[in-house]
Structures are given as C-alpha cells and as structure tokens.
Amino acid sequence: MDTSTIIWIVVGIAVVIAILVIVVMATNRRRREAQAEAGRRKAAELRQSAAETDAAARQRDADAAQAAADAKQAQAAAAEARLEADRLDRESAERQSAAEELRAEADDRLRKADRVDPDVEVDTDRDRVADATASSEPAPADRVGDDRRVDERAAGEPLGRHSSGSGQGDGRVR
C-alpha cells in the first residue's frame, strides 16, 4: 500500500466519521426538539388539569358555603320553632290554669248550691251525700253514676261524674 492509498483511507474514514457525527448531531437536535415539544404538551396537560381541579375546588367551596348558609338558616328556623313551642307551652299552661280556676269556681258554686238546696243532704266530709227527692227514674241501688256496678269501681274512686265533662268523679251522685 502506498501512502496515497493510506491517505485516501484515512480521509475516507474521517469523512465517514464526520458524516456520522453530523447525523448523530442532527438526530440529537430532533430528539431534543421532540422531547421539548413533548414536555410542552405535558406541561399544557398539567396546567389544564390544574385549572380543572381548581375549578372543582372552587365549586366545592361554593357548595360548602351554601351548605353552611342552609345550616344556619335551618338553625334559625329551629330556634324560631323552639321559641314558638315555648310560647305555645306558656299559653297552654295559662289556659290550663284558667280552666282549673273556672272548674274550681264551678265546684264552689255547686257546693254552695248543694248547701242552699233543701232537697240535698250535705255532709262536711263529702260535698253531696244524697238527693232527698227521688228522680222520675230511680237508679238501681247497685250502680254508681257512670253505669258501673259499685263492686266494679276502683277502691277510692268517687261515686259520680262531675258536670264539667272532665271525666273525673267528684263524689257527687247524679
């Protein structure tokens, strides 16, 4: 081999190496550009996802604020209902007291009428003992005023019913 051939071989190898370096550099540049573009796309996707997540978080904040407002409104309504219930309880107690006062007044008037009525015998332990005059329909002797037999009534239960409609006996025989 002569020198010129060796020079041509070295030049050929250098050219091939240069071409390979140029190809590798071009490929690396394209790869870097592709990676950069992929990074940009990935960043855009992440930004879009973050924006959607932020929008969802804002919606949940709004929902939470609405729920809190609804809870406060319900608490206010419950407090108002409690106040109304308390007012109605007081009113009921007042009306019950007034009814008891009227019932006591009516009982007093009945006792006074029994004391004044010459046809009624009055015992100091019991308000009304017996009516001196018999009614047009005599009641059987074994019945009390509420149509139960004397032996059917509970021990200590009064013998008659009060005219106030309370359903409780007051010791008066009708």
Secondary structure, 3 states (H helix, E strand, C coil): CCHHHHHHHHHHHHHHHHHHHHHHHHHHHHHHHHHHHHHHHHHHHHHHHHHHHHHHHHHHHHHHHHHHHHHHHHHHHHHHHHHHHHHHHHHHHHHHHHHHHHHHHHHHHHHHHHHHCCCEECCCCCCCCEECCCCCCCCCCCECCCCCEHHHCCCCCCCCCCCCCCCCCCCCCC
